[in-house]
């Protein structure tokens, strides 16, 4: 897959990952990989009682993302067909390390390392973040039933966890560029100029890596 565009969009809940990934897919005619969210039978229970349902929730996401990434590698990337995804598999660790207890976290990490050892790696990561107020407004605006009881404190901590995780990722993987954008400053859904700014930076990054969009 080297030389084939594989872009992932990441950031905390409500930041607009899927909207941006879809816009990139439409602009470049790339295949779109969307994470499974609403189909997770544990997610609503998780937001009601994080401690009780965290392991089941995280395992469901891990197994489904493992299957999705295996499929896109087989059917797209290995055939030089570009892909843009609205998540990176590393997000599993961001969520799991915040919600699992020590015993669960150890088991989870062992399974994660086995499943992700041969996963395809992106050429570019687009990282979106925003203030808590912006995230809460966007979550309310999209009106997902499973997110109605999400705790602002949990969301705020998750945003901080993302910042720390992305810094570690950049240190551990300097070969993979991370393009950062603020959801407080940009509204790429309503403002075409904001979207074009992101598209331009993405195009330049792909070209620097000799990956043609």
C-alpha positions as CSV (number, residue, x, y, z in Angstrom):
1,X,0.0,0.0,0.0
2,X,3.0,2.3,0.1
3,X,2.2,5.3,-2.1
4,X,-1.5,4.7,-1.8
5,X,-3.3,7.5,0.1
6,X,-4.6,6.2,3.5
7,X,-5.9,9.1,5.6
8,X,-7.3,9.0,9.0
9,X,-9.3,11.7,10.8
10,X,-9.2,11.8,14.6
11,X,-10.4,13.8,17.5
12,X,-12.8,13.6,20.5
13,X,-16.5,12.9,20.4
14,X,-18.5,15.5,18.5
15,X,-15.6,17.2,16.7
16,X,-16.8,16.3,13.2
17,X,-14.6,13.4,12.2
18,X,-17.1,11.7,10.0
19,X,-18.2,15.0,8.3
20,X,-14.7,15.8,7.4
21,X,-13.8,12.3,6.3
22,X,-16.9,12.3,4.0
23,X,-16.0,15.6,2.5
24,X,-12.4,14.4,1.7
25,X,-13.9,11.2,0.3
26,X,-16.2,13.2,-2.0
27,X,-13.5,15.7,-3.0
28,X,-10.8,13.1,-4.0
29,X,-13.1,10.2,-4.8
30,X,-11.5,8.0,-2.1
31,X,-13.3,5.1,-0.4
32,X,-14.8,6.1,2.9
33,X,-14.3,4.0,6.0
34,X,-16.7,4.9,8.9
35,X,-16.4,3.5,12.3
36,X,-19.4,1.6,13.8
37,X,-20.9,3.6,16.6
38,X,-24.7,3.2,16.8
39,X,-24.5,-0.5,16.3
40,X,-22.6,-1.0,19.6
41,X,-25.2,-2.5,21.9
42,X,-23.2,-1.4,25.0
43,X,-22.7,2.3,24.2
44,X,-25.9,3.7,25.8
45,X,-25.3,1.7,28.9
46,X,-21.7,2.8,28.9
47,X,-22.6,6.5,29.1
48,X,-25.0,5.7,31.9
49,X,-22.5,3.7,33.9
50,X,-18.9,3.9,32.5
51,X,-17.4,1.6,35.2
52,X,-19.9,-1.2,34.7
53,X,-19.9,-1.3,30.9
54,X,-16.5,-0.1,29.7
55,X,-14.8,-3.4,29.0
56,X,-17.7,-4.7,26.9
57,X,-17.9,-1.4,25.0
58,X,-14.2,-1.2,24.2
59,X,-14.0,-4.9,23.2
60,X,-16.9,-4.4,20.7
61,X,-15.2,-1.4,19.2
62,X,-11.8,-3.1,19.0
63,X,-13.1,-6.2,17.3
64,X,-15.2,-4.3,14.8
65,X,-12.4,-1.9,13.9
66,X,-10.0,-4.8,13.5
67,X,-12.4,-6.4,11.0
68,X,-13.0,-3.1,9.1
69,X,-9.3,-2.4,8.7
70,X,-8.6,-5.9,7.6
71,X,-11.3,-5.6,5.0
72,X,-10.1,-2.2,3.6
73,X,-6.5,-3.5,3.5
74,X,-7.6,-6.5,1.5
75,X,-10.1,-4.8,-0.9
76,X,-8.7,-1.3,-1.3
77,X,-5.2,-0.5,0.0
78,X,-3.6,-3.7,-1.3
79,X,-5.1,-2.9,-4.7
80,X,-3.8,0.7,-4.6
81,X,-7.3,2.2,-4.0
82,X,-7.1,5.2,-1.7
83,X,-9.1,5.3,1.6
84,X,-10.0,7.9,4.1
85,X,-11.2,6.8,7.5
86,X,-13.0,8.7,10.3
87,X,-10.9,7.0,13.0
88,X,-7.4,5.6,13.8
89,X,-7.2,2.3,15.6
90,X,-5.1,4.0,18.3
91,X,-8.3,5.7,19.6
92,X,-9.1,2.4,21.3
93,X,-6.2,2.9,23.7
94,X,-7.2,6.5,24.4
95,X,-10.7,5.4,25.5
96,X,-9.7,2.1,27.2
97,X,-6.9,3.6,29.3
98,X,-9.3,6.2,30.7
99,X,-12.2,3.8,31.5
100,X,-10.8,0.3,32.3
101,X,-9.5,-0.8,35.7
102,X,-5.9,-2.2,36.0
103,X,-6.8,-5.8,35.5
104,X,-9.1,-5.1,32.5
105,X,-6.6,-2.7,31.0
106,X,-3.8,-5.3,31.0
107,X,-6.0,-7.9,29.3
108,X,-7.2,-5.4,26.8
109,X,-3.7,-4.2,25.9
110,X,-2.6,-7.8,25.2
111,X,-5.5,-8.3,22.8
112,X,-5.0,-4.9,21.2
113,X,-1.3,-5.6,20.5
114,X,-2.1,-9.0,18.9
115,X,-4.8,-7.6,16.7
116,X,-3.1,-4.4,15.5
117,X,0.4,-5.8,14.9
118,X,-0.1,-6.1,11.1
119,X,-2.7,-3.3,10.7
120,X,-2.2,-0.9,7.7
121,X,-0.7,2.5,8.8
122,X,-2.0,5.8,7.5
123,X,0.0,8.2,5.3
124,X,-1.5,11.3,7.1
125,X,-3.5,11.9,10.2
126,X,-5.8,14.9,10.5
127,X,-6.3,15.7,14.1
128,X,-9.3,17.9,15.1
129,X,-9.9,19.3,18.6
130,X,-12.0,22.1,20.2
131,X,-13.1,23.5,23.5
132,X,-15.6,21.7,25.7
133,X,-18.3,24.2,24.8
134,X,-17.9,23.6,21.1
135,X,-17.9,19.8,21.5
136,X,-21.1,19.9,23.7
137,X,-22.9,22.1,21.1
138,X,-22.0,19.8,18.2
139,X,-23.0,16.7,20.2
140,X,-26.4,18.3,21.0
141,X,-26.8,19.4,17.4
142,X,-26.4,15.9,15.9
143,X,-28.8,14.5,18.5
144,X,-27.6,10.9,18.9
145,X,-29.7,9.1,21.5
146,X,-26.8,7.2,22.9
147,X,-24.9,10.4,23.6
148,X,-27.6,12.3,25.5
149,X,-26.2,11.3,28.9
150,X,-22.6,11.9,28.2
151,X,-20.8,13.6,31.0
152,X,-19.2,17.0,30.3
153,X,-16.4,16.0,32.7
154,X,-15.8,12.8,30.8
155,X,-15.7,14.7,27.5
156,X,-13.3,17.3,28.9
157,X,-10.9,14.6,30.2
158,X,-11.2,12.7,26.9
159,X,-10.1,15.8,25.0
160,X,-7.1,16.1,27.2
161,X,-6.3,12.5,26.7
162,X,-6.4,13.0,22.9
163,X,-3.9,15.8,23.2
164,X,-1.5,13.7,25.2
165,X,-2.0,10.7,22.9
166,X,-1.3,12.7,19.7
167,X,1.9,14.1,21.2
168,X,3.1,10.6,22.0
169,X,2.1,9.4,18.5
170,X,4.1,12.2,16.9
171,X,7.1,11.3,19.0
172,X,6.8,7.6,18.3
173,X,5.9,7.9,14.6
174,X,7.7,11.0,13.1
175,X,7.4,9.5,9.7
176,X,3.6,10.0,9.7
177,X,2.6,13.7,9.5
178,X,-0.2,15.0,11.8
179,X,-2.2,17.9,10.5
180,X,-3.9,19.8,13.4
181,X,-7.0,21.9,13.1
182,X,-9.1,23.7,15.7
183,X,-12.9,23.2,15.6
184,X,-13.2,26.5,17.5
185,X,-11.6,28.4,14.6
186,X,-12.9,26.4,11.6
187,X,-16.3,25.2,10.6
188,X,-15.6,23.0,7.6
189,X,-19.3,21.9,7.4
190,X,-20.8,25.3,6.9
191,X,-17.8,27.2,5.5
192,X,-16.3,26.1,2.2
193,X,-13.2,28.2,2.7
194,X,-12.4,26.4,6.0
195,X,-12.8,23.1,4.2
196,X,-10.6,24.2,1.3
197,X,-7.9,25.2,3.8
198,X,-7.9,21.7,5.2
199,X,-8.0,20.1,1.7
200,X,-5.0,22.3,0.6
201,X,-2.9,21.3,3.6
202,X,-3.8,17.6,3.1
203,X,-2.9,17.8,-0.6
204,X,0.5,19.4,0.1
205,X,1.3,16.8,2.8
206,X,0.4,13.9,0.5
207,X,2.6,15.4,-2.3
208,X,5.6,15.8,0.1
209,X,5.3,12.1,0.8
210,X,5.0,11.3,-2.9
211,X,1.5,10.0,-2.3
212,X,-0.7,11.4,-5.1
213,X,-4.2,12.4,-4.1
